[in-house]
């Protein structure tokens, strides 16, 4: 039995190596995120289980595998996996959607609050006022209270529902768009769902918590941004390609919307000419919504759990299926 990690974000994998040694499993790990295909194939050719963080699992890579029987995606999303190609090869792909629910929900809420209170702009107001020797609050005026405002949640699964539950006491109204919620779950949360355009049109804050699919790619675009109130904010902690960054930059720059807070990007890290850089009404964080020390260890434990299930002949807990 051989398990190979193609790329990883942990400071080291000594814990994994020790645990897999106890199980008598051969274990190899690499940092091949930017490596050529041939190098990735060479490292994974004879693996029974391949664990990937950001390496793209393409048909060409899959064709180079001799005996792979499981792919584990280190993370919540799986848009770097060609699920159709894996299905054709008879290789199940699993992912870990339940390791950082609290972290991402907390980060999204922090960004919503930072937008509402204009916290980043307030720091500049403080420094400029200090230099002048007198207060000038003009750059952050107006600020509105959140009570009575409307939060739109696009995607009300694990993370979106946690944002809803955490903010339920804030005196907000909620609009939820999630066509995949079951009637039972809607009753459990006490919500009704609305369509996509209603969220953009009526919300004061919009937070996105859906997987990246062909359906959700560039869901935030010139048309949907045009539906938003000029006082509204957009928050994205899901996946970068949900948002057309050029269209968002234009809307923020021209005052078509009040601003945005973004943690995820089409290309990561974003290039120096990224259109949202330098915009005073856009808060940018470095794709760290997932991170907390607790969550960082939890995903390692859950990946080991998936390996143990595989060794015991049990199916993965969460299998990613092609759309």
Secondary structure, DSSP 4 states (H G I P E B T S, - for coil): -EEEES---SS--HHHHHHHHHTT-EEEE---TT--HHHHHHHHTT-SEEEESSS-B-HHHHHT-SS--EEEESSS--TTB-HHHHHHTT-EEE--TTSSHHHHHHHHHHHHHHHHHTHHHHHHHHHHHHHHTS---GGG-----STT-EEEEE--SHHHHHHHHHHGGGT-EEEEE-TT--HHHHHHHT--B--HHHHHHH-SEEEE-----TTTTT-BSHHHHHHS-TT-EEEE-S-GGGB-HHHHHHHHHTTSSSEEEE---SSSSPPTT-TTTT-TTEEE--S-TT--HHHHHHHHHHHHHHHHHHHTTPPPSSB----
